[in-house]
Amino acid sequence: MDTLILAGLLCVLFLIVRRSSRRAILAAWWVVTLACGVLLKLHITSSLGLGLTW
């Protein structure tokens, strides 16, 4: 999960450094944000499903 988040953030950083359009940067940022949310939701629910608690 951490690797996917880091890869997404590096892609956004690459778009910023390459001076891409604002629309491309925002789209990539939202894709990374949504992916993080989905991965976090799956991670939390799978851990709780195994009987683990906070």
C-alpha positions in Angstrom: 0.0 0.0 0.0 2.8 2.4 0.9 4.5 1.7 -2.4 1.4 2.6 -4.4 0.9 5.9 -2.5 4.6 6.8 -3.0 4.4 6.0 -6.7 1.3 8.2 -7.1 2.9 11.1 -5.3 6.1 10.7 -7.3 4.0 10.9 -10.5 2.3 14.1 -9.3 5.7 15.5 -8.4 7.0 14.6 -11.9 4.1 16.4 -13.5 4.8 19.5 -11.4 8.5 19.5 -12.2 7.7 19.0 -15.9 5.4 22.0 -15.7 2.4 20.2 -17.0 -1.0 21.8 -17.2 -2.8 22.6 -14.0 -5.7 20.3 -15.1 -3.3 17.3 -15.4 -1.7 18.0 -12.0 -5.1 18.3 -10.3 -6.4 15.2 -12.0 -3.4 13.2 -10.9 -3.6 14.5 -7.4 -7.3 13.5 -7.1 -6.6 10.0 -8.5 -3.9 9.6 -5.9 -6.1 10.9 -3.1 -9.0 8.6 -4.1 -6.7 5.6 -4.4 -5.3 6.3 -0.9 -8.8 6.5 0.5 -9.9 3.2 -1.1 -6.7 1.5 0.0 -7.1 2.8 3.5 -10.7 1.7 3.6 -9.8 -1.8 2.4 -6.8 -2.0 4.8 -8.9 -0.9 7.9 -11.8 -3.2 7.1 -9.6 -6.2 6.4 -7.7 -5.7 9.7 -10.9 -5.3 11.7 -12.3 -8.4 9.9 -9.4 -10.4 11.3 -10.4 -9.5 14.9 -7.8 -6.7 15.3 -8.7 -3.6 17.1 -7.4 -0.1 17.3 
